[in-house]
Structures are given as structure tokens and as C-alpha cells.
Amino acid sequence: MKNLLIISAFIFISLLTFSCSKDKLDQIDTKQLWDCYKSQNYDSTKLASELLGTWKWTAYHVEVPGTNKANKDVFLNLTKTGTFTVTENSVVITQGNWNLRIVDINNYELELNNPSTYLYGRIVLCENQVLFNNSYIDGSDNLFIKME
């Protein structure tokens, strides 16, 4: 009887743990994104051009608990005129002007006149994905996918 209780408790805890981690993703493949980004040899003009458009937040990574699916509908719109808008669940939460600035010798980040928590860190652009990589200074990484 005692063994049955222990086994039942183990199964219950295992199921509970599995159900709590359903929003977990595989790790964001930061190395693959960096390799792809570096192979493009972006300068500021080319990178700015590729960033234009609307992006949907799809995942984020923090040291604990790791990589997770986005838990809100967040969209980033970057325009050719240098303005940006961040909407969260259809509500504008940040808007202003953007520009690129160099960080870490040959990497870029967004310079915003109104900061957004989603947009901190080095820009790692690969095809239709952009990662705002801030984990190297204990921040979070935010992954966006370009909308067609």
C-alpha cells in the first residue's frame, strides 16, 4: 500500500511538471542565428533596410526558466522614416524613433528615444528572424519572426 502511494505521488508530480512546462520550447539556437548573421556581413544601411516591416514576438529566453513561447501578442513595426511602434495585445505600449548604433565593435543595437523591454540587446538578424540578444549581460533574449 505504501509503495502504491509513493508511485501514485510520483506519477502525479511527473504529470504536473509536464503540464507546467507545455510552453517551454527547445532552446533558441543562438549559435545558428549568430553564424547566419555574421555570414551576411551587414553594414548599418543594409541591416536597417532588412529590419523594416512588422515583426511578431515568438519566444524569449531568460536564464531561469529558460526558453519559452511568447505569452502575449506583441508586434514590432519599424518604418523607413525611423519610427517604431510596439503593440502588446493590440494596445500600443511604446512608440517613438529608432536608429542603429554600434555596440561591441561590429554589432548593432536599436537606439530608441522611448525604450522597450522587448528590444534590448544586440541585433542578430537571420532571414525572417531577429533576435534581440541581451543575455550576454544577464538580460533576456527576445526572438521575433517577420510577418509577410
N, CA, C and O atoms as a GROMACS GRO file, in nm:
protein
  592
    1MET      N    1   0.082  -0.119   0.000
    1MET     CA    2   0.000   0.000   0.000
    1MET      C    3   0.088   0.126   0.000
    1MET      O    4   0.060   0.222  -0.072
    2LYS      N    5   0.192   0.124   0.080
    2LYS     CA    6   0.282   0.239   0.086
    2LYS      C    7   0.349   0.263  -0.049
    2LYS      O    8   0.362   0.377  -0.093
    3ASN      N    9   0.390   0.153  -0.115
    3ASN     CA   10   0.452   0.165  -0.247
    3ASN      C   11   0.354   0.222  -0.348
    3ASN      O   12   0.393   0.303  -0.433
    4LEU      N   13   0.229   0.182  -0.341
    4LEU     CA   14   0.127   0.234  -0.432
    4LEU      C   15   0.110   0.384  -0.413
    4LEU      O   16   0.094   0.457  -0.511
    5LEU      N   17   0.112   0.430  -0.290
    5LEU     CA   18   0.100   0.572  -0.259
    5LEU      C   19   0.221   0.648  -0.314
    5LEU      O   20   0.205   0.756  -0.372
    6ILE      N   21   0.340   0.595  -0.298
    6ILE     CA   22   0.461   0.660  -0.348
    6ILE      C   23   0.459   0.665  -0.501
    6ILE      O   24   0.491   0.769  -0.559
    7ILE      N   25   0.422   0.556  -0.565
    7ILE     CA   26   0.415   0.552  -0.711
    7ILE      C   27   0.310   0.650  -0.762
    7ILE      O   28   0.334   0.720  -0.860
    8SER      N   29   0.196   0.655  -0.698
    8SER     CA   30   0.090   0.748  -0.738
    8SER      C   31   0.136   0.893  -0.724
    8SER      O   32   0.111   0.975  -0.812
    9ALA      N   33   0.204   0.923  -0.615
    9ALA     CA   34   0.254   1.059  -0.593
    9ALA      C   35   0.358   1.094  -0.700
    9ALA      O   36   0.358   1.205  -0.752
   10PHE      N   37   0.445   1.000  -0.733
   10PHE     CA   38   0.547   1.024  -0.836
   10PHE      C   39   0.482   1.051  -0.972
   10PHE      O   40   0.521   1.144  -1.042
   11ILE      N   41   0.383   0.972  -1.008
   11ILE     CA   42   0.313   0.992  -1.136
   11ILE      C   43   0.242   1.126  -1.136
   11ILE      O   44   0.248   1.198  -1.236
   12PHE      N   45   0.177   1.161  -1.029
   12PHE     CA   46   0.106   1.289  -1.020
   12PHE      C   47   0.203   1.406  -1.036
   12PHE      O   48   0.176   1.500  -1.111
   13ILE      N   49   0.315   1.402  -0.966
   13ILE     CA   50   0.414   1.509  -0.974
   13ILE      C   51   0.473   1.515  -1.115
   13ILE      O   52   0.495   1.625  -1.168
   14SER      N   53   0.499   1.401  -1.177
   14SER     CA   54   0.552   1.399  -1.313
   14SER      C   55   0.455   1.462  -1.412
   14SER      O   56   0.495   1.541  -1.497
   15LEU      N   57   0.327   1.427  -1.400
   15LEU     CA   58   0.225   1.485  -1.488
   15LEU      C   59   0.212   1.635  -1.465
   15LEU      O   60   0.196   1.712  -1.560
   16LEU      N   61   0.217   1.676  -1.341
   16LEU     CA   62   0.206   1.817  -1.308
   16LEU      C   63   0.325   1.894  -1.365
   16LEU      O   64   0.307   2.002  -1.422
   17THR      N   65   0.443   1.841  -1.352
   17THR     CA   66   0.563   1.904  -1.406
   17THR      C   67   0.555   1.914  -1.557
   17THR      O   68   0.588   2.018  -1.614
   18PHE      N   69   0.511   1.808  -1.623
   18PHE     CA   70   0.498   1.808  -1.768
   18PHE      C   71   0.396   1.911  -1.814
   18PHE      O   72   0.421   1.983  -1.911
   19SER      N   73   0.284   1.921  -1.747
   19SER     CA   74   0.181   2.016  -1.788
   19SER      C   75   0.224   2.160  -1.764
   19SER      O   76   0.182   2.249  -1.838
   20CYS      N   77   0.305   2.185  -1.664
   20CYS     CA   78   0.353   2.320  -1.637
   20CYS      C   79   0.458   2.364  -1.739
   20CYS      O   80   0.478   2.484  -1.757
   21SER      N   81   0.522   2.271  -1.804
   21SER     CA   82   0.627   2.307  -1.898
   21SER      C   83   0.580   2.304  -2.043
   21SER      O   84   0.663   2.301  -2.134
   22LYS      N   85   0.450   2.305  -2.067
   22LYS     CA   86   0.400   2.295  -2.203
   22LYS      C   87   0.438   2.415  -2.289
   22LYS      O   88   0.445   2.403  -2.411
   23ASP      N   89   0.463   2.532  -2.228
   23ASP     CA   90   0.503   2.648  -2.306
   23ASP      C   91   0.653   2.654  -2.329
   23ASP      O   92   0.702   2.747  -2.393
   24LYS      N   93   0.725   2.558  -2.278
   24LYS     CA   94   0.870   2.554  -2.300
   24LYS      C   95   0.899   2.518  -2.444
   24LYS      O   96   0.826   2.440  -2.506
   25LEU      N   97   1.003   2.574  -2.498
   25LEU     CA   98   1.050   2.542  -2.632
   25LEU      C   99   1.186   2.478  -2.620
   25LEU      O  100   1.248   2.478  -2.514
   26ASP      N  101   1.230   2.425  -2.731
   26ASP     CA  102   1.372   2.392  -2.737
   26ASP      C  103   1.447   2.524  -2.723
   26ASP      O  104   1.389   2.630  -2.743
   27GLN      N  105   1.570   2.517  -2.690
   27GLN     CA  106   1.649   2.639  -2.674
   27GLN      C  107   1.650   2.718  -2.804
   27GLN      O  108   1.651   2.661  -2.913
   28ILE      N  109   1.651   2.851  -2.793
   28ILE     CA  110   1.672   2.935  -2.911
   28ILE      C  111   1.812   2.905  -2.960
   28ILE      O  112   1.908   2.910  -2.882
   29ASP      N  113   1.826   2.873  -3.086
   29ASP     CA  114   1.957   2.834  -3.141
   29ASP      C  115   2.039   2.960  -3.169
   29ASP      O  116   2.054   3.002  -3.284
   30THR      N  117   2.091   3.019  -3.064
   30THR     CA  118   2.166   3.143  -3.073
   30THR      C  119   2.289   3.128  -3.162
   30THR      O  120   2.321   3.219  -3.239
   31LYS      N  121   2.358   3.017  -3.152
   31LYS     CA  122   2.478   2.996  -3.233
   31LYS      C  123   2.443   2.996  -3.381
   31LYS      O  124   2.512   3.060  -3.461
   32GLN      N  125   2.337   2.926  -3.418
   32GLN     CA  126   2.296   2.920  -3.560
   32GLN      C  127   2.257   3.060  -3.608
   32GLN      O  128   2.293   3.099  -3.719
   33LEU      N  129   2.185   3.135  -3.526
   33LEU     CA  130   2.145   3.271  -3.563
   33LEU      C  131   2.268   3.360  -3.580
   33LEU      O  132   2.276   3.437  -3.676
   34TRP      N  133   2.364   3.350  -3.488
   34TRP     CA  134   2.487   3.431  -3.499
   34TRP      C  135   2.566   3.394  -3.624
   34TRP      O  136   2.614   3.483  -3.695
   35ASP      N  137   2.580   3.264  -3.653
   35ASP     CA  138   2.654   3.221  -3.771
   35ASP      C  139   2.589   3.275  -3.898
   35ASP      O  140   2.658   3.324  -3.988
   36CYS      N  141   2.458   3.266  -3.905
   36CYS     CA  142   2.384   3.317  -4.020
   36CYS      C  143   2.402   3.468  -4.033
   36CYS      O  144   2.427   3.520  -4.141
   37TYR      N  145   2.388   3.538  -3.920
   37TYR     CA  146   2.401   3.684  -3.919
   37TYR      C  147   2.540   3.727  -3.966
   37TYR      O  148   2.553   3.816  -4.050
   38LYS      N  149   2.643   3.664  -3.912
   38LYS     CA  150   2.780   3.701  -3.948
   38LYS      C  151   2.809   3.675  -4.096
   38LYS      O  152   2.886   3.749  -4.158
   39SER      N  153   2.749   3.572  -4.152
   39SER     CA  154   2.774   3.541  -4.293
   39SER      C  155   2.715   3.647  -4.386
   39SER      O  156   2.753   3.653  -4.503
   40GLN      N  157   2.624   3.729  -4.337
   40GLN     CA  158   2.561   3.832  -4.419
   40GLN      C  159   2.644   3.960  -4.430
   40GLN      O  160   2.619   4.041  -4.520
   41ASN      N  161   2.741   3.979  -4.343
   41ASN     CA  162   2.827   4.098  -4.345
   41ASN      C  163   2.746   4.228  -4.354
   41ASN      O  164   2.768   4.310  -4.444
   42TYR      N  165   2.655   4.243  -4.261
   42TYR     CA  166   2.569   4.362  -4.261
   42TYR      C  167   2.648   4.488  -4.230
   42TYR      O  168   2.734   4.489  -4.141
   43ASP      N  169   2.618   4.595  -4.303
   43ASP     CA  170   2.656   4.728  -4.260
   43ASP      C  171   2.527   4.792  -4.208
   43ASP      O  172   2.420   4.732  -4.218
   44SER      N  173   2.536   4.913  -4.155
   44SER     CA  174   2.417   4.973  -4.092
   44SER      C  175   2.305   4.997  -4.192
   44SER      O  176   2.188   4.981  -4.157
   45THR      N  177   2.337   5.034  -4.315
   45THR     CA  178   2.234   5.061  -4.416
   45THR      C  179   2.160   4.934  -4.454
   45THR      O  180   2.037   4.932  -4.459
   46LYS      N  181   2.235   4.829  -4.482
   46LYS     CA  182   2.174   4.701  -4.521
   46LYS      C  183   2.092   4.643  -4.406
   46LYS      O  184   1.981   4.593  -4.428
   47LEU      N  185   2.144   4.648  -4.284
   47LEU     CA  186   2.073   4.595  -4.168
   47LEU      C  187   1.944   4.673  -4.144
   47LEU      O  188   1.839   4.613  -4.121
   48ALA      N  189   1.951   4.806  -4.149
   48ALA     CA  190   1.832   4.888  -4.128
   48ALA      C  191   1.725   4.856  -4.231
   48ALA      O  192   1.607   4.848  -4.198
   49SER      N  193   1.765   4.836  -4.354
   49SER     CA  194   1.671   4.803  -4.460
   49SER      C  195   1.602   4.669  -4.435
   49SER      O  196   1.482   4.656  -4.457
   50GLU      N  197   1.678   4.571  -4.389
   50GLU     CA  198   1.622   4.438  -4.361
   50GLU      C  199   1.531   4.437  -4.238
   50GLU      O  200   1.444   4.350  -4.227
   51LEU      N  201   1.550   4.531  -4.148
   51LEU     CA  202   1.467   4.536  -4.027
   51LEU      C  203   1.330   4.600  -4.050
   51LEU      O  204   1.240   4.585  -3.968
   52LEU      N  205   1.314   4.672  -4.160
   52LEU     CA  206   1.188   4.741  -4.185
   52LEU      C  207   1.073   4.641  -4.197
   52LEU      O  208   1.088   4.534  -4.255
   53GLY      N  209   0.958   4.680  -4.141
   53GLY     CA  210   0.840   4.596  -4.151
   53GLY      C  211   0.785   4.560  -4.015
   53GLY      O  212   0.820   4.621  -3.913
   54THR      N  213   0.698   4.460  -4.016
   54THR     CA  214   0.630   4.417  -3.894
   54THR      C  215   0.684   4.283  -3.850
   54THR      O  216   0.698   4.190  -3.930
   55TRP      N  217   0.712   4.273  -3.720
   55TRP     CA  218   0.770   4.153  -3.659
   55TRP      C  219   0.680   4.107  -3.545
   55TRP      O  220   0.624   4.189  -3.471
   56LYS      N  221   0.665   3.976  -3.530
   56LYS     CA  222   0.585   3.919  -3.421
   56LYS      C  223   0.678   3.850  -3.322
   56LYS      O  224   0.763   3.770  -3.360
   57TRP      N  225   0.660   3.882  -3.194
   57TRP     CA  226   0.738   3.820  -3.086
   57TRP      C  227   0.693   3.675  -3.073
   57TRP      O  228   0.574   3.648  -3.058
   58THR      N  229   0.787   3.582  -3.077
   58THR     CA  230   0.750   3.441  -3.071
   58THR      C  231   0.809   3.366  -2.952
   58THR      O  232   0.751   3.267  -2.907
   59ALA      N  233   0.923   3.411  -2.902
   59ALA     CA  234   0.987   3.338  -2.792
   59ALA      C  235   1.080   3.431  -2.716
   59ALA      O  236   1.123   3.535  -2.766
   60TYR      N  237   1.110   3.390  -2.594
   60TYR     CA  238   1.208   3.463  -2.514
   60TYR      C  239   1.287   3.364  -2.432
   60TYR      O  240   1.242   3.253  -2.402
   61HIS      N  241   1.407   3.406  -2.397
   61HIS     CA  242   1.494   3.321  -2.317
   61HIS      C  243   1.551   3.402  -2.202
   61HIS      O  244   1.608   3.509  -2.221
   62VAL      N  245   1.534   3.348  -2.083
   62VAL     CA  246   1.600   3.401  -1.963
   62VAL      C  247   1.669   3.282  -1.898
   62VAL      O  248   1.631   3.167  -1.919
   63GLU      N  249   1.771   3.310  -1.819
   63GLU     CA  250   1.849   3.201  -1.760
   63GLU      C  251   1.760   3.100  -1.688
   63GLU      O  252   1.774   2.979  -1.709
   64VAL      N  253   1.671   3.147  -1.606
   64VAL     CA  254   1.575   3.059  -1.538
   64VAL      C  255   1.438   3.120  -1.564
   64VAL      O  256   1.416   3.233  -1.520
   65PRO      N  257   1.347   3.056  -1.628
   65PRO     CA  258   1.335   2.912  -1.652
   65PRO      C  259   1.387   2.864  -1.786
   65PRO      O  260   1.374   2.745  -1.815
   66GLY      N  261   1.446   2.949  -1.870
   66GLY     CA  262   1.496   2.904  -1.999
   66GLY      C  263   1.415   2.966  -2.113
   66GLY      O  264   1.370   3.080  -2.102
   67THR      N  265   1.398   2.891  -2.221
   67THR     CA  266   1.327   2.941  -2.338
   67THR      C  267   1.179   2.909  -2.328
   67THR      O  268   1.140   2.798  -2.293
   68ASN      N  269   1.098   3.009  -2.359
   68ASN     CA  270   0.952   2.995  -2.351
   68ASN      C  271   0.888   3.058  -2.473
   68ASN      O  272   0.944   3.148  -2.535
   69LYS      N  273   0.769   3.010  -2.506
   69LYS     CA  274   0.690   3.074  -2.610
   69LYS      C  275   0.645   3.210  -2.559
   69LYS      O  276   0.628   3.229  -2.438
   70ALA      N  277   0.626   3.302  -2.651
   70ALA     CA  278   0.573   3.434  -2.614
   70ALA      C  279   0.436   3.413  -2.550
   70ALA      O  280   0.356   3.334  -2.599
   71ASN      N  281   0.411   3.485  -2.442
   71ASN     CA  282   0.285   3.470  -2.371
   71ASN      C  283   0.190   3.587  -2.394
   71ASN      O  284   0.089   3.600  -2.325
   72LYS      N  285   0.222   3.672  -2.491
   72LYS     CA  286   0.139   3.785  -2.528
   72LYS      C  287   0.154   3.805  -2.679
   72LYS      O  288   0.254   3.763  -2.738
   73ASP      N  289   0.055   3.868  -2.740
   73ASP     CA  290   0.066   3.904  -2.882
   73ASP      C  291   0.138   4.039  -2.890
   73ASP      O  292   0.077   4.144  -2.870
   74VAL      N  293   0.267   4.033  -2.920
   74VAL     CA  294   0.348   4.154  -2.929
   74VAL      C  295   0.396   4.169  -3.073
   74VAL      O  296   0.449   4.075  -3.133
   75PHE      N  297   0.375   4.289  -3.127
   75PHE     CA  298   0.420   4.319  -3.262
   75PHE      C  299   0.509   4.442  -3.259
   75PHE      O  300   0.483   4.537  -3.186
   76LEU      N  301   0.613   4.438  -3.340
   76LEU     CA  302   0.706   4.548  -3.357
   76LEU      C  303   0.695   4.594  -3.501
   76LEU      O  304   0.706   4.514  -3.593
   77ASN      N  305   0.675   4.723  -3.520
   77ASN     CA  306   0.675   4.779  -3.655
   77ASN      C  307   0.784   4.884  -3.665
   77ASN      O  308   0.785   4.982  -3.589
   78LEU      N  309   0.876   4.864  -3.759
   78LEU     CA  310   0.985   4.957  -3.784
   78LEU      C  311   0.964   5.018  -3.923
   78LEU      O  312   0.949   4.945  -4.021
   79THR      N  313   0.963   5.151  -3.931
   79THR     CA  314   0.936   5.217  -4.059
   79THR      C  315   1.063   5.277  -4.118
   79THR      O  316   1.163   5.300  -4.049
   80LYS      N  317   1.054   5.303  -4.247
   80LYS     CA  318   1.164   5.363  -4.322
   80LYS      C  319   1.194   5.505  -4.273
   80LYS      O  320   1.307   5.553  -4.285
   81THR      N  321   1.092   5.572  -4.219
   81THR     CA  322   1.110   5.709  -4.171
   81THR      C  323   1.173   5.715  -4.032
   81THR      O  324   1.192   5.824  -3.978
   82GLY      N  325   1.206   5.598  -3.975
   82GLY     CA  326   1.274   5.596  -3.846
   82GLY      C  327   1.182   5.596  -3.726
   82GLY      O  328   1.224   5.630  -3.615
   83THR      N  329   1.056   5.557  -3.745
   83THR     CA  330   0.966   5.546  -3.631
   83THR      C  331   0.942   5.398  -3.601
   83THR      O  332   0.958   5.312  -3.687
   84PHE      N  333   0.902   5.371  -3.478
   84PHE     CA  334   0.870   5.234  -3.438
   84PHE      C  335   0.748   5.236  -3.348
   84PHE      O  336   0.717   5.335  -3.282
   85THR      N  337   0.678   5.122  -3.347
   85THR     CA  338   0.564   5.102  -3.259
   85THR      C  339   0.571   4.960  -3.205
   85THR      O  340   0.595   4.866  -3.281
   86VAL      N  341   0.549   4.945  -3.076
   86VAL     CA  342   0.537   4.813  -3.014
   86VAL      C  343   0.396   4.804  -2.960
   86VAL      O  344   0.354   4.886  -2.879
   87THR      N  345   0.322   4.701  -3.006
   87THR     CA  346   0.188   4.678  -2.954
   87THR      C  347   0.187   4.547  -2.878
   87THR      O  348   0.251   4.449  -2.917
   88GLU      N  349   0.114   4.546  -2.768
   88GLU     CA  350   0.102   4.428  -2.684
   88GLU      C  351  -0.048   4.401  -2.668
   88GLU      O  352  -0.120   4.483  -2.612
   89ASN      N  353  -0.092   4.286  -2.717
   89ASN     CA  354  -0.234   4.251  -2.714
   89ASN      C  355  -0.319   4.365  -2.773
   89ASN      O  356  -0.420   4.405  -2.714
   90SER      N  357  -0.277   4.416  -2.887
   90SER     CA  358  -0.345   4.520  -2.967
   90SER      C  359  -0.342   4.660  -2.905
   90SER      O  360  -0.411   4.749  -2.954
   91VAL      N  361  -0.265   4.680  -2.800
   91VAL     CA  362  -0.253   4.811  -2.737
   91VAL      C  363  -0.111   4.863  -2.758
   91VAL      O  364  -0.014   4.793  -2.731
   92VAL      N  365  -0.099   4.987  -2.806
   92VAL     CA  366   0.033   5.047  -2.824
   92VAL      C  367   0.094   5.070  -2.686
   92VAL      O  368   0.038   5.141  -2.603
   93ILE      N  369   0.211   5.008  -2.664
   93ILE     CA  370   0.276   5.026  -2.534
   93ILE      C  371   0.401   5.114  -2.544
   93ILE      O  372   0.442   5.175  -2.446
   94THR      N  373   0.460   5.119  -2.663
   94THR     CA  374   0.578   5.203  -2.684
   94THR      C  375   0.580   5.248  -2.829
   94THR      O  376   0.550   5.171  -2.920
   95GLN      N  377   0.615   5.373  -2.848
   95GLN     CA  378   0.637   5.423  -2.983
   95GLN      C  379   0.737   5.536  -2.978
   95GLN      O  380   0.757   5.598  -2.874
   96GLY      N  381   0.800   5.560  -3.090
   96GLY     CA  382   0.899   5.666  -3.094
   96GLY      C  383   0.986   5.655  -3.217
   96GLY      O  384   0.941   5.609  -3.322
   97ASN      N  385   1.110   5.697  -3.202
   97ASN     CA  386   1.206   5.696  -3.312
   97ASN      C  387   1.314   5.593  -3.286
   97ASN      O  388   1.351   5.567  -3.172
   98TRP      N  389   1.363   5.536  -3.395
   98TRP     CA  390   1.470   5.437  -3.383
   98TRP      C  391   1.583   5.469  -3.480
   98TRP      O  392   1.566   5.536  -3.582
   99ASN      N  393   1.698   5.418  -3.443
   99ASN     CA  394   1.817   5.427  -3.524
   99ASN      C  395   1.906   5.310  -3.483
   99ASN      O  396   1.881   5.247  -3.380
  100LEU      N  397   2.007   5.282  -3.560
  100LEU     CA  398   2.103   5.180  -3.523
  100LEU      C  399   2.226   5.244  -3.462
  100LEU      O  400   2.266   5.353  -3.502
  101ARG      N  401   2.285   5.176  -3.365
  101ARG     CA  402   2.413   5.220  -3.313
  101ARG      C  403   2.502   5.099  -3.295
  101ARG      O  404   2.456   4.987  -3.272
  102ILE      N  405   2.631   5.123  -3.306
  102ILE     CA  406   2.730   5.016  -3.295
  102ILE      C  407   2.754   4.986  -3.147
  102ILE      O  408   2.768   5.076  -3.065
  103VAL      N  409   2.759   4.856  -3.116
  103VAL     CA  410   2.799   4.808  -2.984
  103VAL      C  411   2.898   4.694  -3.004
  103VAL      O  412   2.896   4.627  -3.108
  104ASP      N  413   2.982   4.672  -2.910
  104ASP     CA  414   3.078   4.560  -2.916
  104ASP      C  415   3.155   4.558  -3.048
  104ASP      O  416   3.166   4.453  -3.112
  105ILE      N  417   3.207   4.668  -3.089
  105ILE     CA  418   3.294   4.686  -3.205
  105ILE      C  419   3.221   4.675  -3.339
  105ILE      O  420   3.220   4.772  -3.415
  106ASN      N  421   3.159   4.560  -3.370
  106ASN     CA  422   3.097   4.547  -3.502
  106ASN      C  423   2.955   4.490  -3.498
  106ASN      O  424   2.910   4.431  -3.596
  107ASN      N  425   2.887   4.506  -3.388
  107ASN     CA  426   2.748   4.464  -3.375
  107ASN      C  427   2.661   4.588  -3.359
  107ASN      O  428   2.709   4.696  -3.326
  108TYR      N  429   2.533   4.570  -3.382
  108TYR     CA  430   2.439   4.681  -3.374
  108TYR      C  431   2.329   4.651  -3.273
  108TYR      O  432   2.298   4.536  -3.243
  109GLU      N  433   2.273   4.758  -3.221
  109GLU     CA  434   2.152   4.751  -3.140
  109GLU      C  435   2.064   4.868  -3.178
  109GLU      O  436   2.109   4.962  -3.243
  110LEU      N  437   1.938   4.861  -3.136
  110LEU     CA  438   1.847   4.971  -3.163
  110LEU      C  439   1.872   5.083  -3.062
  110LEU      O  440   1.883   5.059  -2.942
  111GLU      N  441   1.879   5.203  -3.114
  111GLU     CA  442   1.882   5.322  -3.029
  111GLU      C  443   1.742   5.381  -3.037
  111GLU      O  444   1.698   5.426  -3.143
  112LEU      N  445   1.672   5.380  -2.924
  112LEU     CA  446   1.532   5.423  -2.919
  112LEU      C  447   1.518   5.545  -2.830
  112LEU      O  448   1.582   5.553  -2.725
  113ASN      N  449   1.434   5.640  -2.870
  113ASN     CA  450   1.410   5.755  -2.782
  113ASN      C  451   1.313   5.718  -2.670
  113ASN      O  452   1.308   5.787  -2.568
  114ASN      N  453   1.235   5.611  -2.687
  114ASN     CA  454   1.149   5.554  -2.582
  114ASN      C  455   1.182   5.406  -2.571
  114ASN      O  456   1.149   5.329  -2.662
  115PRO      N  457   1.246   5.364  -2.463
  115PRO     CA  458   1.291   5.224  -2.454
  115PRO      C  459   1.174   5.125  -2.446
  115PRO      O  460   1.065   5.157  -2.400
  116SER      N  461   1.201   5.005  -2.493
  116SER     CA  462   1.105   4.895  -2.486
  116SER      C  463   1.176   4.772  -2.431
  116SER      O  464   1.286   4.739  -2.475
  117THR      N  465   1.115   4.705  -2.335
  117THR     CA  466   1.178   4.588  -2.273
  117THR      C  467   1.201   4.475  -2.373
  117THR      O  468   1.287   4.390  -2.350
  118TYR      N  469   1.128   4.472  -2.482
  118TYR     CA  470   1.143   4.366  -2.581
  118TYR      C  471   1.263   4.388  -2.674
  118TYR      O  472   1.307   4.295  -2.742
  119LEU      N  473   1.317   4.509  -2.676
  119LEU     CA  474   1.412   4.546  -2.782
  119LEU      C  475   1.553   4.577  -2.732
  119LEU      O  476   1.628   4.646  -2.801
  120TYR      N  477   1.589   4.527  -2.614
  120TYR     CA  478   1.724   4.547  -2.564
  120TYR      C  479   1.817   4.441  -2.621
  120TYR      O  480   1.778   4.326  -2.641
  121GLY      N  481   1.939   4.482  -2.647
  121GLY     CA  482   2.042   4.386  -2.684
  121GLY      C  483   2.088   4.397  -2.828
  121GLY      O  484   2.033   4.472  -2.908
  122ARG      N  485   2.190   4.319  -2.856
  122ARG     CA  486   2.248   4.316  -2.991
  122ARG      C  487   2.149   4.255  -3.089
  122ARG      O  488   2.076   4.161  -3.056
  123ILE      N  489   2.146   4.310  -3.208
  123ILE     CA  490   2.057   4.260  -3.313
  123ILE      C  491   2.126   4.145  -3.384
  123ILE      O  492   2.238   4.158  -3.434
  124VAL      N  493   2.057   4.031  -3.389
  124VAL     CA  494   2.106   3.915  -3.461
  124VAL      C  495   1.997   3.879  -3.562
  124VAL      O  496   1.896   3.818  -3.527
  125LEU      N  497   2.018   3.919  -3.687
  125LEU     CA  498   1.918   3.901  -3.793
  125LEU      C  499   1.958   3.785  -3.883
  125LEU      O  500   2.071   3.779  -3.932
  126CYS      N  501   1.865   3.694  -3.904
  126CYS     CA  502   1.887   3.579  -3.992
  126CYS      C  503   1.758   3.553  -4.068
  126CYS      O  504   1.660   3.505  -4.011
  127GLU      N  505   1.759   3.584  -4.196
  127GLU     CA  506   1.643   3.564  -4.282
  127GLU      C  507   1.520   3.633  -4.223
  127GLU      O  508   1.517   3.756  -4.215
  128ASN      N  509   1.419   3.556  -4.182
  128ASN     CA  510   1.296   3.618  -4.131
  128ASN      C  511   1.289   3.619  -3.978
  128ASN      O  512   1.181   3.634  -3.921
  129GLN      N  513   1.404   3.603  -3.911
  129GLN     CA  514   1.409   3.604  -3.766
  129GLN      C  515   1.505   3.713  -3.718
  129GLN      O  516   1.611   3.735  -3.776
  130VAL      N  517   1.465   3.779  -3.611
  130VAL     CA  518   1.557   3.872  -3.547
  130VAL      C  519   1.556   3.843  -3.397
  130VAL      O  520   1.450   3.832  -3.334
  131LEU      N  521   1.675   3.832  -3.343
  131LEU     CA  522   1.693   3.810  -3.201
  131LEU      C  523   1.753   3.936  -3.141
  131LEU      O  524   1.855   3.986  -3.188
  132PHE      N  525   1.688   3.986  -3.036
  132PHE     CA  526   1.747   4.094  -2.958
  132PHE      C  527   1.818   4.026  -2.842
  132PHE      O  528   1.756   3.986  -2.744
  133ASN      N  529   1.949   4.015  -2.856
  133ASN     CA  530   2.034   3.934  -2.770
  133ASN      C  531   2.089   4.016  -2.655
  133ASN      O  532   2.182   4.095  -2.672
  134ASN      N  533   2.029   3.998  -2.538
  134ASN     CA  534   2.071   4.073  -2.420
  134ASN      C  535   2.118   3.981  -2.308
  134ASN      O  536   2.150   4.027  -2.198
  135SER      N  537   2.122   3.850  -2.334
  135SER     CA  538   2.159   3.755  -2.229
  135SER      C  539   2.307   3.762  -2.194
  135SER      O  540   2.346   3.720  -2.085
  136TYR      N  541   2.388   3.814  -2.282
  136TYR     CA  542   2.532   3.822  -2.252
  136TYR      C  543   2.560   3.920  -2.139
  136TYR      O  544   2.670   3.919  -2.082
  137ILE      N  545   2.464   4.004  -2.105
  137ILE     CA  546   2.478   4.091  -1.987
  137ILE      C  547   2.364   4.064  -1.888
  137ILE      O  548   2.317   4.155  -1.820
  138ASP      N  549   2.322   3.937  -1.880
  138ASP     CA  550   2.222   3.890  -1.785
  138ASP      C  551   2.081   3.944  -1.810
  138ASP      O  552   1.999   3.948  -1.718
  139GLY      N  553   2.054   3.984  -1.932
  139GLY     CA  554   1.917   4.023  -1.968
  139GLY      C  555   1.848   3.906  -2.036
  139GLY      O  556   1.893   3.792  -2.027
  140SER      N  557   1.740   3.936  -2.104
  140SER     CA  558   1.668   3.830  -2.176
  140SER      C  559   1.692   3.845  -2.325
  140SER      O  560   1.725   3.953  -2.374
  141ASP      N  561   1.674   3.736  -2.397
  141ASP     CA  562   1.678   3.735  -2.542
  141ASP      C  563   1.534   3.728  -2.591
  141ASP      O  564   1.454   3.650  -2.540
  142ASN      N  565   1.501   3.810  -2.690
  142ASN     CA  566   1.366   3.810  -2.746
  142ASN      C  567   1.374   3.782  -2.895
  142ASN      O  568   1.444   3.850  -2.969
  143LEU      N  569   1.300   3.679  -2.939
  143LEU     CA  570   1.301   3.637  -3.077
  143LEU      C  571   1.172   3.681  -3.145
  143LEU      O  572   1.062   3.658  -3.095
  144PHE      N  573   1.187   3.745  -3.262
  144PHE     CA  574   1.075   3.790  -3.343
  144PHE      C  575   1.083   3.726  -3.481
  144PHE      O  576   1.192   3.697  -3.531
  145ILE      N  577   0.967   3.703  -3.541
  145ILE     CA  578   0.957   3.649  -3.677
  145ILE      C  579   0.892   3.756  -3.763
  145ILE      O  580   0.794   3.819  -3.722
  146LYS      N  581   0.946   3.777  -3.882
  146LYS     CA  582   0.893   3.879  -3.973
  146LYS      C  583   0.760   3.834  -4.030
  146LYS      O  584   0.745   3.719  -4.073
  147MET      N  585   0.664   3.924  -4.030
  147MET     CA  586   0.532   3.899  -4.086
  147MET      C  587   0.538   3.930  -4.235
  147MET      O  588   0.605   4.024  -4.277
  148GLU      N  589   0.468   3.852  -4.315
  148GLU     CA  590   0.468   3.874  -4.460
  148GLU      C  591   0.370   3.980  -4.498
  148GLU      O  592   0.356   4.012  -4.616
   0.00000   0.00000   0.00000
